[in-house]
Amino acid sequence: MSRFDLTKTVMRQGVWQGVLTARAGEGDAPEIAVTHLGNPVAGVSVTAQDAPGRWALRVPIPAEAVADGVQTLLITDQASGAQLGHVTLIAGEALGDDIRAEIDLLRAELDMLKRAFRRHCRETS
């Protein structure tokens, strides 16, 4: 179990940002590791905030993580080895095909529901 809770705040200009909050009784600065496909992500920073037990986490998105398909960056607490969170990036043509297929399925289900509702209305009136 991790000593910290992680809350995403924003992702802007290729940098994912969040806030680490220490759980009760934990006050030491966190040691955070971020990996993509098992490789460490460079440039990760943890900065103390004004409130005790809170740190700002900044994770620059590596260029190799911007690719077709689904890419995931894992954020872990090095001291405990617990996963604190993840950043998921989805991009490319494969995504477009998936979304179009999902929309087609939703349309088919909606048409089926409309037919069933109309049949029900005819039968009960």
N, C-alpha and C positions, 0 to 999 in steps of 0.2 A: 504494500500500500504506500502511496506517495505521501510525502509531507506537505505537498502543495496542491492547490487547485489552480487551473488555468482557464482564463476567460478571454476569448477573442475580442478585440476591440475594433480593428479595421485592417483591411489589406489595401494598400495604396502604393502606386508606382513601384510595384514589384517587391514590396516589403510587407510581410505579414506581421501584425502587431497584436500583442496580448498582454494580460496582467496576470502575474503569478501572486497568489495569496497564500501565506503560510497558514497551516492548520494550527489549532491551539497548542501552545507549548513549543512551537518550532519557530526559531528566529534567525537561524543561520541562512546566509545567502544561498540560493539554489545553484546547483551545478547542472546545467542543462545540455543535453546532446540532441542535435537534430540530424536525421539521416534521410537520404533519398536513395533508394535501391541499395541500401546497406552501406553507402558511402557518406561520410560526414559532410555536412553543409557548412561552408566557410562564412565568416562574418556574423555569426549569431551573437547578439549582445543581451546582457541582463544588467539593468540599471536600477538601483534603489530609488523608490519614490518617496514622497514626503511622509506618507503614513508608514509606521513601523510594520514590518511583515508583508510589505508589498513591493514588487519589482516589475518593471516594464521589460517585456521580452520583445525583441525585434529579430525577425528571421528573413533575410534576403532570399528571394526565390532564385535558385540557380538556373542558368540558361538551359541546362540539360533537362530540367523538369518541365520546360515549356515544350511539349511535344504532343503528337496525336495520341488520343486515348486518355486513360485515367492515370494520373501520376499522384503519388502520395508521399508526403514528408512526415516522418514520425518524430514527435517531440517527447523526450524521455527525461526523467530525473536520474542523473548518473549515480547518485548516492544509493537510491533504492532499486534502480532498474525499472521502475514503474513507468508505464506510458501515461503521459499527461494529456496528450491530445494529438491531433494530426491536421495537416493541411492537404486538401484534395483539390487537384486541378484537373479539369476535364476540357478537352479541346479536340478539334479536328473534324474531318469528314465523317468518321465513324459515329461521332456523336450526333451529327445531323440525321444520319440514317436511323439511329436508335430513336430519336425524338419523333421522326416522321412515322415510324412503325408504331410507336406508342399512341400517337394521335389517331392513326387509322384504327387501332384497336378500340380506343375510347369512342370514336365515331360509331363503330359497329355496335358496341354495347349500348350507346345512347339510342341508336335506331331500334334495337331490339326492345329496349325499355319503352320507347314511344309506342311501338306496335302492341306490346303487352298492355300498356295503359289504355290505349284506344279500344282494344278488344274487351278489357274489363269494363270500360264505360259503356260500351254497346250492350254487353251482357247484363249489366245491372240496371239499365234504364228501362 
